[in-house]
Amino acid sequence: MSNVCKYSLENTRVYVDVTREEEQLKLVIKNISAQELNMPVEELTERFVRGDVSRTTEGSGLGLSIARSLVTAQGGTFTLSLDGDLFKVTITFPYSSTFLPA
């Protein structure tokens, strides 16, 4: 969410969907990027990588890498996709009714 605040196009919407699909909980965050992301999506979760090397805002390039590592350590999956300037993060976790009511 920190990246959404920093890097979304000003005055645009951010979409957050949380759904349960069979045995998974799914969180999808979508926003319009303020800058063109000029690299392959796979590289965006690498440590110290920033989506646009010309950015002048603060940031170390660790946010997406830390998020991916945290989700993976908890048994989830973290994927990114780009469609033009639409930036999409999908996070899934195994669903267990032991921990969450149906």
Secondary structure, DSSP 4 states (H G I P E B T S, - for coil): -HHHHHHBPTT--EEEEEEEETTEEEEEEEEEBSS---S-GGGGGSTT--S-TT--S---S-HHHHHHHHHHHTT-EEEEEEETTEEEEEEEEE--TTTS--
